[in-house]
Amino acid sequence: MLAVDVEKRLGDFSLAARFETAGGVTALFGASGAGKTTLVNMIAGLLSPDRGRIRLDDTVLFDSAARIDVPAHRRRIGYVFQEGRLFPHLSVAANLDYGRRMRGLARDGAETARIVNLLDIGHLLDRRPGKLSGGERQRVAFGRALLMRPRLLLLDEPLASLDAARKREILPYLQKAHVPMVYVSHHAPELKRIATSVVLLEGGRVAAAGGLDVLDAATAELMA
């Protein structure tokens, strides 16, 4: 379970968000500028809240009152960015191995093979990122995050730069991962394919939280 109760001010923008998830895939939905990326960056440990608390299962990641702020590299949270952010000078195999090495994990050939097969990237292992399509790069970025053995996976608009065909290519791989996720997007059809719960952000506040009916209601309001 992820429990978030945080506040953050960035210039004229203020965020105050409180919600809990029970596993599965939590969609973080809202218009551009609603605070989605700010929120996931705080969960990841890339940005510290001004005040509040973040807990993942039985581990407190941040607590302003108790002066707890676990560094990002110790949170065991994977993060897949919109651009993938692969290292251009490394092969796909080396990019995949990066997260494991940064966490100091022992090499597990069986686990690597499982992830490579899951994402169908075995034929890409010797290539550099510059030789990959957009969809291939995102599958490699997803694999790198999974090989960190994360307790939680954050995905910030991971398919936003891809066309509809590439999105249809990637989504089935995400659905097969079986890792708790917070999935950021403003694209409702994409979220309906993968989400089990929804948190709706509006202007830095949680406007609603619940099942896919939250997404349906928000989409209907936008179209009204």
Secondary structure, 3 states (H helix, E strand, C coil): CEEEEEEEEECCEEEEEEEEECCCEEEEECCCCCCHHHHHHHHHCCCCCCEEEEEECCEEEEECCCCEECCHHHCCEEEECCCCCCCCCCCHHHHHHHHHHHCCCCCCHHHHHHHHHHHCCHHHCCCCHHHCCHHHHHHHHHHHHHCCCCCEEEEECCCCCCCHHHHHHHHHHHHCCCCCEEEEECCHHHHHHHCCEEEEEECCEEEEEECHHHHHHHHHHHHC
